[in-house]
Amino acid sequence: MNSATRMTFAGTTVAAAPLGAALAWVSWRDELPDPLPTHWNLRGEVDDTMPSTVLFAIVLTVATALALAALVALARSRRQQADRLLVTTLTWAAWVATAVFAVPAFLARGAGEAASVSLTLVAVAAVPVGPALVALLVWLLQPEEPVEERRPAPASTIRLADNERVAWVGRSASPRMLVLSGALVVAAVFLVFTAWPVANLLGLVALGLFWAHVISVRVDDRGVTVAWGPARWPRLTVPVEDLMAARSEQIEPLRWGGWGFRRTLRGTAAITRRGPGLVLERRDRSPLAVTVDAPETAADLANALVERHGRVPTH
């Protein structure tokens, strides 16, 4: 199967997510109780419901948005080598949205009322596992991204004395992620009394966006530390002895798997926005990319630390 055919099959699989929700609605709507059960307690009893048309409309909107985002990332990957993980994750999320409607609808077919619908372990497992299998197929269909050769360490313009202590601190923030987080919070407040499962999901996504919208970078005698969120936690530290080289680079999020924290074939990335960033070449590990304002000084200082570590004997 050639690359074009594989990409076509992958795109078709992605696009089928909202179509699956629509097919379930068209096929079963006359057999469904109204309202439709949406949550069960630990005893398997229905403890929450929602009008079937409302649930279908929400699921269709979410699944369509996620599928479109996956298709855009898939299309851009042909010329920008966007990471497969971004497309795969969006595909899984789109199919999970579809399963949130399709699974309860399948269980409720022919039931006279929502309270009579019981939940099975198979149905619970089907919501995450079924979409995961579909996402795995999309992962396998996408062509692998070639691994870039590591570049030689550039010479630093800074000459550090053996015992000289230095530090540089920078950060990057995404106003868009912050605004989107606030918008999701507002949406969650409006939905909490009508669709609380969706409201909870939106609230968690909003919290994640708020925490990931800012990244701090510190370069000092110990190495390079990357920290997330207003509280600068969690942290990832690359010791000087693990550093090979550093360089400033224009970061294209889709080349590193998208926004946020990513692990890809290209390397590990912490990204808040498109633009200037710092790329660290690590010994025996993949590169680490992080968006940060004015990364040129950070790269120069990191390379100076590497040079000093190489000339100072260790005991």
Buried (B, 14 or more C-beta within 10 A) or exposed (E): EEEEEBBEBBBEBBBBBBBBBBEBBEEBBEEBBEBBBBBBEEEEEBEBBBEBBBBBEBBBEBBBBBBBBBBBBBBBBEEEBBBBBBBBBBBBBBBBBBBBBBBBBBBBBEBEEBEEBBBEEEBEEBBEEBBBEBBEBBBEBBBEBEEEEEEEBEEBEBEBEEEEEBEBEBBBBBEEBBEBBEEBBEBBEEBBEEBBBBBEBBBEBBEBBBBBBBBBBBBBBBBBBBBBBEEBEEEBEBEBEBBBBBBBBEBBBBBBBBBBBBEBBBBBBBBBBBBBBBBBBBEEEBBBBBBBBEBEBBBBBBBBBBBBBEEEEEE
